[in-house]
Amino acid sequence: MADLRRRHRALEILFLVPAVAYLVLFFGYPVVKNVVMGFQKYTTSTFYTGEAPWVGLANYSAVIGSAVFDKAVLNTALFTAGSIAGQFVLGLAIAVYFRRRFPLSGLLRSLLLLPWLIPLIVASAVWRWILDQDNGVLNRVLPTDPGWLTSTSLALIACIIVNIWIGIPFNATILYGGLQDIPTDLYEAAALDGATGWRAFRYVTWPLLRPVVNVVLVLGLVYTIKVLDLILGLTRGGPANATQTLATQSYHLSFVEFDFGQGAALGNILIAVSLVFAFLYLRAARREA
């Protein structure tokens, strides 16, 4: 009996080895390497000489004290808050609408997933063409050109709108699944007490949907706070840093200025913020369970 248990245990470990190796190689090592680089003077010369002097917290001091950091933090907060709010409200409205059965509802739900399935860099290229100042489709139907991607006051709003369009399917799909788990008997009982329409949503739907809402919001935060390719494809952080976020600034430091140490330091700050929201997600998931 003991030999059989040991064999089962060895077999379980054997099945886990590929997954653990994959996580260590493609997730663990890059994260550890990035953390270490944040404390080094890591530039292009490091690839030739192999030398990366230890500079301690100098990289963190440099990126936090830079003129762009405050603007990037503010833009990250506005971009994240605006995107999450728009995605959630519209996603919830669509999920509630599709809860009722009507002809072609299944087909429309499938088509709703298209923005989510398109690669972000492709979506940003399409939207850049739509919002283009000279040849944009949208500007052709407007009397004036507001400068969606060239105005310092509108560029961030344009990025938020595009990100909302991309994130609606995720919110709608998860919330629709949560709505399907609510028994219809509860609505019938609530209707007998006079709770219909908005009152039924407030007293029946929302309380039972709240665990799913918590998960959707936290996952949305973790995803949105690190959006990079969408903004790079639309504005590259411009004009005049109007759409520069922590993610795009980290990219700029690493692959434009080739100061990989400072880029890694800013990336580590972003990782730390994401870990906070990941912790909140785990708590929300535990409460739901």
C-alpha contacts under 8 A as a table, 3 or more apart, distances in Angstrom:
res1	aa1	res2	aa2	distance
1	M	4	L	5.11
1	M	5	R	6.37
2	A	5	R	5.13
2	A	6	R	6.25
3	D	6	R	5.07
3	D	7	R	6.20
4	L	7	R	5.09
4	L	8	H	6.23
5	R	8	H	5.08
5	R	9	R	6.07
6	R	9	R	4.97
6	R	10	A	6.03
7	R	10	A	5.03
7	R	11	L	6.07
8	H	11	L	5.05
8	H	12	E	6.18
9	R	12	E	5.11
9	R	13	I	6.30
10	A	13	I	5.15
10	A	14	L	6.09
11	L	14	L	4.93
11	L	15	F	6.32
12	E	15	F	5.26
12	E	16	L	6.37
13	I	16	L	5.00
13	I	17	V	6.22
14	L	17	V	5.36
14	L	18	P	7.86
15	F	18	P	6.70
15	F	19	A	7.76
16	L	19	A	5.46
16	L	20	V	6.09
17	V	20	V	5.17
17	V	21	A	5.93
18	P	21	A	5.08
18	P	22	Y	6.08
19	A	22	Y	5.11
19	A	23	L	6.24
20	V	23	L	5.13
20	V	24	V	6.08
21	A	24	V	5.17
21	A	25	L	5.96
22	Y	25	L	5.22
22	Y	26	F	5.88
22	Y	27	F	7.69
23	L	26	F	5.51
23	L	27	F	5.13
23	L	28	G	6.11
24	V	27	F	5.60
24	V	28	G	4.33
24	V	29	Y	5.92
25	L	28	G	6.08
25	L	29	Y	5.55
25	L	30	P	7.71
26	F	29	Y	6.40
26	F	30	P	6.55
27	F	30	P	5.63
27	F	31	V	6.26
28	G	31	V	5.39
28	G	32	V	6.21
29	Y	32	V	5.18
29	Y	33	K	5.92
30	P	33	K	5.03
30	P	34	N	5.97
31	V	34	N	5.09
31	V	35	V	6.22
32	V	35	V	5.11
32	V	36	V	6.26
33	K	36	V	5.15
33	K	37	M	6.08
34	N	37	M	5.03
34	N	38	G	6.26
34	N	264	A	5.49
34	N	265	A	7.78
34	N	267	G	7.82
34	N	268	N	7.16
35	V	38	G	5.26
35	V	39	F	7.28
35	V	264	A	6.94
35	V	265	A	7.27
35	V	268	N	6.33
36	V	39	F	5.62
36	V	40	Q	6.87
37	M	40	Q	5.02
37	M	41	K	7.49
37	M	42	Y	6.50
37	M	260	F	7.27
37	M	261	G	5.24
37	M	264	A	6.00
37	M	265	A	7.41
38	G	59	N	6.47
38	G	60	Y	7.48
38	G	260	F	8.00
38	G	261	G	4.91
38	G	262	Q	6.29
38	G	263	G	7.56
38	G	264	A	4.86
38	G	265	A	4.19
38	G	266	L	7.93
38	G	268	N	7.30
39	F	54	W	5.95
39	F	55	V	5.58
39	F	56	G	4.82
39	F	57	L	6.11
39	F	58	A	7.40
39	F	59	N	6.61
39	F	261	G	6.79
39	F	265	A	7.38
40	Q	52	A	5.70
40	Q	53	P	5.50
40	Q	54	W	4.45
40	Q	55	V	5.21
40	Q	56	G	6.90
40	Q	59	N	7.68
40	Q	261	G	5.65
41	K	52	A	5.33
41	K	53	P	5.41
41	K	54	W	6.43
41	K	55	V	6.27
41	K	59	N	7.85
41	K	259	D	7.80
41	K	260	F	7.70
41	K	261	G	5.38
42	Y	45	S	7.88
42	Y	46	T	6.03
42	Y	52	A	5.23
42	Y	53	P	7.55
42	Y	259	D	6.43
42	Y	260	F	5.28
42	Y	261	G	4.77
43	T	46	T	5.47
43	T	47	F	7.65
43	T	52	A	7.76
43	T	258	F	5.96
43	T	259	D	5.22
43	T	260	F	5.66
43	T	261	G	7.07
44	T	47	F	5.69
44	T	48	Y	7.52
44	T	258	F	6.44
44	T	259	D	7.77
45	S	48	Y	5.36
45	S	49	T	6.09
45	S	50	G	7.69
45	S	51	E	7.80
46	T	49	T	5.17
46	T	50	G	4.71
46	T	51	E	5.13
46	T	52	A	5.87
47	F	50	G	5.60
55	V	58	A	5.69
55	V	59	N	7.32
56	G	59	N	7.45
57	L	60	Y	5.26
57	L	61	S	6.14
58	A	61	S	5.01
58	A	62	A	6.05
59	N	62	A	5.05
59	N	63	V	6.25
59	N	261	G	6.39
59	N	262	Q	4.89
59	N	265	A	6.16
60	Y	63	V	5.34
60	Y	64	I	6.00
60	Y	262	Q	6.87
60	Y	265	A	5.66
60	Y	266	L	7.11
61	S	64	I	5.33
61	S	65	G	5.84
62	A	65	G	5.20
62	A	66	S	6.00
62	A	262	Q	7.39
63	V	66	S	5.19
63	V	69	F	6.52
63	V	262	Q	6.42
63	V	265	A	7.61
63	V	266	L	6.67
64	I	69	F	5.74
64	I	70	D	7.88
65	G	69	F	7.00
66	S	69	F	5.56
67	A	70	D	6.85
67	A	71	K	7.68
68	V	71	K	5.32
68	V	72	A	6.00
68	V	241	N	7.57
69	F	72	A	5.01
69	F	73	V	6.12
69	F	246	L	7.56
70	D	73	V	5.17
70	D	74	L	6.23
71	K	74	L	5.17
71	K	75	N	6.05
71	K	241	N	7.62
71	K	242	A	7.93
71	K	244	Q	7.28
71	K	245	T	7.65
72	A	75	N	5.07
72	A	76	T	5.95
72	A	241	N	7.91
72	A	243	T	7.76
72	A	244	Q	5.25
72	A	245	T	4.19
72	A	246	L	5.33
72	A	249	Q	7.27
73	V	76	T	5.08
73	V	77	A	6.20
73	V	245	T	6.39
73	V	246	L	6.28
74	L	77	A	5.14
74	L	78	L	6.15
74	L	245	T	7.90
75	N	78	L	5.08
75	N	79	F	5.79
75	N	156	L	7.68
75	N	242	A	7.58
75	N	243	T	6.35
75	N	244	Q	6.55
75	N	245	T	5.55
76	T	79	F	5.14
76	T	80	T	5.93
76	T	225	I	6.51
76	T	244	Q	7.85
76	T	245	T	4.93
76	T	246	L	6.41
77	A	80	T	5.22
77	A	81	A	5.96
77	A	225	I	7.85
78	L	81	A	5.22
78	L	82	G	5.80
79	F	82	G	5.35
79	F	83	S	5.90
79	F	156	L	7.17
79	F	159	C	7.79
79	F	160	I	5.84
79	F	224	T	7.97
79	F	225	I	7.91
80	T	83	S	5.25
80	T	84	I	5.98
80	T	221	L	6.67
80	T	224	T	5.68
80	T	225	I	5.70
81	A	84	I	5.29
81	A	85	A	6.03
82	G	85	A	5.29
82	G	86	G	6.12
82	G	160	I	6.36
83	S	86	G	5.31
83	S	87	Q	5.92
83	S	160	I	5.43
83	S	161	I	7.29
83	S	163	N	6.20
83	S	164	I	5.25
83	S	224	T	7.49
84	I	87	Q	5.21
84	I	88	F	5.88
84	I	164	I	7.49
84	I	217	L	7.04
84	I	220	G	6.38
84	I	221	L	6.94
84	I	224	T	7.69
85	A	88	F	5.33
85	A	89	V	6.08
86	G	89	V	5.42
86	G	90	L	6.05
86	G	164	I	5.84
87	Q	90	L	5.52
87	Q	91	G	5.62
87	Q	164	I	5.00
87	Q	165	W	7.40
87	Q	167	G	5.66
87	Q	168	I	4.79
87	Q	171	N	6.52
88	F	91	G	4.99
88	F	92	L	5.83
88	F	168	I	7.08
88	F	171	N	5.95
88	F	172	A	7.83
88	F	217	L	7.57
89	V	92	L	5.25
89	V	93	A	6.21
90	L	93	A	5.06
90	L	94	I	6.14
90	L	168	I	6.61
90	L	172	A	7.82
91	G	94	I	5.16
91	G	95	A	6.06
91	G	168	I	5.03
91	G	169	P	6.76
91	G	170	F	7.76
91	G	171	N	4.98
91	G	172	A	4.10
91	G	173	T	7.90
91	G	175	L	7.49
92	L	95	A	4.99
92	L	96	V	6.13
92	L	171	N	6.99
92	L	172	A	5.82
92	L	175	L	6.36
92	L	176	Y	7.80
93	A	96	V	5.25
93	A	97	Y	6.15
93	A	172	A	7.96
94	I	97	Y	4.99
94	I	98	F	6.13
94	I	172	A	6.12
95	A	98	F	5.25
95	A	99	R	6.26
95	A	172	A	5.01
95	A	173	T	7.06
95	A	175	L	6.10
95	A	176	Y	4.68
95	A	179	L	7.72
96	V	99	R	5.19
96	V	100	R	7.68
96	V	176	Y	7.04
96	V	179	L	7.58
97	Y	100	R	6.31
98	F	101	R	6.86
98	F	105	S	6.86
98	F	109	R	7.72
98	F	176	Y	7.64
99	R	176	Y	7.05
99	R	179	L	7.34
99	R	180	Q	7.48
101	R	105	S	6.56
102	F	105	S	5.56
104	L	107	L	5.17
104	L	108	L	6.19
105	S	108	L	5.14
105	S	109	R	6.13
106	G	109	R	5.15
106	G	110	S	6.35
107	L	110	S	5.11
107	L	111	L	6.30
108	L	111	L	5.03
108	L	112	L	6.08
109	R	112	L	5.02
109	R	113	L	6.97
110	S	113	L	5.61
110	S	114	L	7.57
111	L	114	L	5.57
112	L	115	P	7.08
112	L	169	P	5.90
113	L	116	W	5.42
113	L	117	L	6.34
113	L	169	P	5.22
113	L	170	F	7.63
114	L	117	L	5.09
114	L	118	I	6.29
114	L	169	P	7.88
115	P	118	I	5.47
115	P	123	A	7.68
115	P	165	W	6.96
115	P	166	I	5.09
115	P	167	G	7.73
115	P	169	P	7.03
116	W	119	P	7.83
116	W	166	I	5.39
116	W	167	G	6.46
116	W	168	I	7.85
116	W	169	P	5.96
116	W	170	F	6.79
118	I	122	V	6.69
118	I	123	A	6.33
119	P	122	V	5.33
119	P	123	A	6.28
120	L	123	A	4.98
120	L	124	S	6.02
120	L	229	D	6.40
120	L	230	L	5.62
121	I	124	S	5.10
121	I	125	A	6.20
121	I	229	D	5.74
121	I	230	L	5.87
121	I	233	G	6.04
122	V	125	A	5.09
122	V	126	V	6.30
123	A	126	V	5.18
123	A	127	W	6.18
123	A	230	L	7.59
124	S	127	W	5.10
124	S	128	R	5.89
124	S	162	V	7.78
124	S	229	D	7.91
124	S	230	L	5.35
124	S	231	I	7.59
124	S	233	G	5.18
124	S	234	L	5.62
125	A	128	R	5.04
125	A	129	W	6.32
125	A	233	G	6.07
125	A	234	L	6.94
126	V	129	W	5.19
126	V	130	I	6.32
127	W	130	I	4.80
127	W	131	L	6.01
127	W	162	V	7.25
127	W	234	L	7.47
128	R	131	L	5.18
128	R	132	D	5.65
128	R	136	G	7.88
128	R	149	L	7.98
128	R	233	G	7.46
128	R	234	L	5.49
129	W	132	D	5.08
129	W	135	N	7.29
129	W	136	G	5.48
129	W	137	V	7.31
130	I	135	N	7.92
130	I	136	G	4.54
130	I	137	V	4.86
130	I	138	L	5.69
130	I	139	N	7.96
131	L	136	G	4.93
131	L	137	V	6.83
131	L	138	L	6.00
131	L	139	N	6.90
131	L	148	W	6.13
131	L	149	L	6.97
132	D	135	N	5.63
132	D	136	G	4.09
132	D	137	V	7.62
132	D	139	N	7.63
132	D	148	W	7.60
132	D	149	L	7.26
133	Q	136	G	5.87
133	Q	139	N	7.05
133	Q	145	D	6.82
133	Q	147	G	6.03
133	Q	148	W	7.36
133	Q	149	L	7.58
133	Q	150	T	7.73
134	D	139	N	7.98
135	N	139	N	7.64
135	N	140	R	7.70
136	G	139	N	5.43
136	G	140	R	6.61
137	V	140	R	5.36
137	V	141	V	7.22
138	L	141	V	5.72
138	L	142	L	6.72
139	N	142	L	5.01
139	N	143	P	7.64
139	N	144	T	7.13
139	N	145	D	5.75
140	R	143	P	7.75
142	L	145	D	6.87
145	D	148	W	7.86
146	P	151	S	7.51
146	P	154	L	7.98
147	G	150	T	5.01
147	G	151	S	5.16
147	G	154	L	7.19
147	G	155	A	7.88
148	W	151	S	6.11
148	W	154	L	5.50
148	W	155	A	5.49
148	W	158	A	6.07
149	L	152	T	7.98
149	L	154	L	6.83
149	L	155	A	4.57
149	L	158	A	6.89
149	L	234	L	7.26
149	L	235	T	6.35
149	L	239	P	7.65
150	T	154	L	7.68
150	T	155	A	6.31
150	T	238	G	7.82
150	T	239	P	5.99
151	S	154	L	5.26
151	S	155	A	5.69
151	S	239	P	6.95
152	T	155	A	5.72
152	T	156	L	7.62
152	T	238	G	7.82
152	T	239	P	5.87
152	T	240	A	7.01
152	T	242	A	5.36
153	S	156	L	7.08
153	S	157	I	7.66
153	S	242	A	7.48
154	L	157	I	5.14
154	L	158	A	6.12
155	A	158	A	5.10
155	A	159	C	6.36
155	A	235	T	7.50
155	A	238	G	7.86
155	A	239	P	7.51
155	A	242	A	6.79
155	A	243	T	6.57
156	L	159	C	5.06
156	L	160	I	6.22
156	L	242	A	6.49
156	L	243	T	5.17
157	I	160	I	5.02
157	I	161	I	6.19
158	A	161	I	5.11
158	A	162	V	6.30
159	C	162	V	5.22
159	C	163	N	6.16
159	C	230	L	7.78
159	C	231	I	6.57
159	C	234	L	7.23
159	C	243	T	7.89
160	I	163	N	5.07
160	I	164	I	6.06
161	I	164	I	5.05
161	I	165	W	6.32
162	V	165	W	5.09
162	V	166	I	6.40
163	N	166	I	5.02
163	N	167	G	6.10
163	N	230	L	7.68
164	I	167	G	5.12
164	I	168	I	6.00
165	W	168	I	5.68
166	I	169	P	7.00
167	G	170	F	5.55
167	G	171	N	6.59
168	I	171	N	5.29
168	I	172	A	5.97
169	P	172	A	5.05
169	P	173	T	5.89
170	F	173	T	5.29
170	F	174	I	6.27
171	N	174	I	5.45
171	N	175	L	5.97
171	N	216	V	6.58
172	A	175	L	5.25
172	A	176	Y	5.76
173	T	176	Y	5.11
173	T	177	G	6.27
174	I	177	G	5.17
174	I	178	G	6.39
174	I	212	V	7.55
174	I	216	V	7.19
175	L	178	G	4.93
175	L	179	L	6.19
175	L	209	L	7.77
175	L	212	V	6.76
175	L	213	V	7.17
175	L	216	V	7.83
176	Y	179	L	5.04
176	Y	180	Q	6.28
177	G	180	Q	5.16
177	G	181	D	6.77
178	G	181	D	5.39
178	G	182	I	7.13
178	G	209	L	6.16
178	G	212	V	6.23
179	L	182	I	5.46
179	L	205	T	7.48
179	L	209	L	6.79
180	Q	183	P	7.67
182	I	186	L	7.77
182	I	205	T	7.45
182	I	208	L	7.05
183	P	186	L	5.85
183	P	187	Y	7.61
184	T	187	Y	5.32
184	T	188	E	6.49
185	D	188	E	5.03
185	D	189	A	6.14
186	L	189	A	5.09
186	L	190	A	6.04
186	L	204	V	7.20
187	Y	190	A	4.94
187	Y	191	A	6.00
187	Y	196	T	7.81
187	Y	200	A	6.81
187	Y	204	V	7.09
188	E	191	A	5.05
188	E	192	L	6.49
189	A	192	L	5.25
189	A	193	D	6.81
190	A	193	D	5.15
190	A	194	G	6.43
190	A	195	A	5.04
190	A	196	T	7.04
190	A	200	A	6.69
190	A	204	V	7.70
191	A	194	G	4.88
191	A	195	A	4.90
191	A	196	T	5.46
191	A	200	A	7.64
192	L	195	A	7.30
195	A	198	W	7.93
195	A	199	R	5.08
195	A	200	A	4.98
195	A	203	Y	7.93
196	T	199	R	5.44
196	T	200	A	4.67
196	T	201	F	7.73
197	G	200	A	5.36
197	G	201	F	6.46
198	W	201	F	5.05
198	W	202	R	6.13
199	R	202	R	4.99
199	R	203	Y	6.00
199	R	204	V	7.96
200	A	203	Y	5.39
200	A	204	V	5.31
200	A	205	T	6.58
201	F	204	V	5.52
201	F	205	T	4.55
201	F	206	W	5.87
202	R	205	T	6.21
202	R	206	W	5.46
202	R	207	P	7.41
203	Y	206	W	6.50
203	Y	207	P	6.54
204	V	207	P	5.99
204	V	208	L	6.47
205	T	208	L	5.53
205	T	209	L	5.90
206	W	209	L	5.00
206	W	210	R	5.88
207	P	210	R	5.34
208	L	211	P	7.21
209	L	212	V	5.50
209	L	213	V	6.18
210	R	213	V	4.80
210	R	214	N	6.16
211	P	214	N	5.20
211	P	215	V	6.55
211	P	284	A	6.87
211	P	285	A	7.65
211	P	287	R	7.44
211	P	288	E	5.38
212	V	215	V	5.20
212	V	216	V	6.17
212	V	288	E	7.59
213	V	216	V	5.08
213	V	217	L	6.09
214	N	217	L	5.33
214	N	218	V	6.19
214	N	281	Y	7.57
214	N	284	A	6.15
215	V	218	V	5.33
215	V	219	L	6.00
215	V	281	Y	5.97
215	V	284	A	6.13
215	V	285	A	6.54
216	V	219	L	5.28
216	V	220	G	5.94
217	L	220	G	5.01
217	L	221	L	6.15
218	V	221	L	5.02
218	V	222	V	6.28
218	V	277	F	6.18
218	V	278	A	7.27
218	V	280	L	6.92
218	V	281	Y	5.46
219	L	222	V	5.17
219	L	223	Y	6.16
219	L	277	F	7.96
219	L	278	A	7.65
219	L	281	Y	6.81
220	G	223	Y	5.14
220	G	224	T	5.83
221	L	224	T	5.22
221	L	225	I	5.84
221	L	277	F	7.05
222	V	225	I	5.74
222	V	226	K	7.10
222	V	274	S	5.46
222	V	277	F	6.10
222	V	278	A	6.74
223	Y	226	K	5.95
223	Y	227	V	6.74
224	T	227	V	5.23
225	I	247	A	7.90
225	I	270	L	7.99
225	I	274	S	7.48
226	K	246	L	7.73
226	K	247	A	5.61
226	K	270	L	7.30
227	V	230	L	6.59
227	V	231	I	7.29
227	V	247	A	6.72
228	L	231	I	5.66
228	L	232	L	6.20
228	L	247	A	5.72
228	L	248	T	5.75
229	D	232	L	4.99
229	D	233	G	5.91
230	L	233	G	5.23
230	L	234	L	6.30
231	I	234	L	5.10
231	I	235	T	5.78
231	I	236	R	5.90
231	I	237	G	6.49
231	I	243	T	7.35
231	I	248	T	7.52
232	L	235	T	5.68
232	L	236	R	3.91
232	L	237	G	6.41
232	L	248	T	7.13
233	G	236	R	6.29
235	T	238	G	5.28
235	T	239	P	7.00
235	T	243	T	7.13
236	R	243	T	7.75
236	R	244	Q	7.73
236	R	248	T	7.55
237	G	240	A	7.81
237	G	241	N	5.41
237	G	242	A	6.58
237	G	243	T	4.55
237	G	244	Q	4.15
237	G	245	T	7.22
237	G	248	T	6.45
237	G	249	Q	7.80
238	G	241	N	4.57
238	G	242	A	5.36
238	G	243	T	5.54
238	G	244	Q	6.56
239	P	242	A	5.45
239	P	243	T	7.14
241	N	244	Q	4.81
244	Q	248	T	5.90
244	Q	249	Q	6.21
245	T	248	T	5.24
245	T	249	Q	5.92
246	L	249	Q	5.16
246	L	250	S	6.06
246	L	266	L	6.97
246	L	267	G	7.64
246	L	270	L	6.93
247	A	250	S	5.18
247	A	251	Y	6.35
247	A	267	G	7.00
247	A	270	L	7.35
248	T	251	Y	4.98
248	T	252	H	6.08
249	Q	252	H	4.86
249	Q	253	L	6.13
249	Q	263	G	7.63
249	Q	266	L	7.89
250	S	253	L	5.25
250	S	254	S	6.23
250	S	262	Q	7.64
250	S	263	G	4.48
250	S	264	A	7.01
250	S	266	L	5.58
250	S	267	G	5.88
251	Y	254	S	5.20
251	Y	255	F	5.79
251	Y	256	V	7.42
251	Y	263	G	6.56
252	H	255	F	5.53
252	H	256	V	4.94
252	H	257	E	6.42
252	H	263	G	7.55
253	L	256	V	5.89
253	L	257	E	5.01
253	L	258	F	6.02
253	L	259	D	5.46
253	L	260	F	6.66
253	L	262	Q	6.54
253	L	263	G	4.89
254	S	257	E	6.05
254	S	258	F	4.62
254	S	259	D	5.08
254	S	260	F	4.45
254	S	261	G	7.64
254	S	262	Q	7.34
254	S	263	G	4.81
254	S	264	A	7.48
255	F	258	F	5.04
255	F	259	D	7.64
255	F	260	F	7.62
259	D	262	Q	5.73
259	D	263	G	6.27
260	F	263	G	4.90
260	F	264	A	5.86
261	G	264	A	5.15
261	G	265	A	6.20
262	Q	265	A	4.93
262	Q	266	L	6.25
263	G	266	L	5.27
263	G	267	G	6.11
264	A	267	G	4.83
264	A	268	N	6.03
265	A	268	N	5.05
265	A	269	I	6.45
266	L	269	I	5.11
266	L	270	L	6.42
267	G	270	L	5.00
267	G	271	I	6.17
268	N	271	I	4.84
268	N	272	A	6.13
269	I	272	A	5.11
269	I	273	V	6.37
270	L	273	V	5.16
270	L	274	S	6.17
271	I	274	S	5.00
271	I	275	L	6.07
272	A	275	L	5.07
272	A	276	V	6.51
273	V	276	V	5.27
273	V	277	F	6.75
274	S	277	F	5.21
274	S	278	A	6.05
275	L	278	A	4.77
275	L	279	F	6.05
276	V	279	F	5.17
276	V	280	L	6.45
277	F	280	L	4.92
277	F	281	Y	6.16
278	A	281	Y	4.91
278	A	282	L	6.28
279	F	282	L	5.14
279	F	283	R	6.35
280	L	283	R	5.11
280	L	284	A	6.16
281	Y	284	A	4.99
281	Y	285	A	6.04
282	L	285	A	5.03
282	L	286	R	6.06
283	R	286	R	5.05
283	R	287	R	6.21
284	A	287	R	5.14
284	A	288	E	6.21
285	A	288	E	5.03
285	A	289	A	6.21
286	R	289	A	5.08
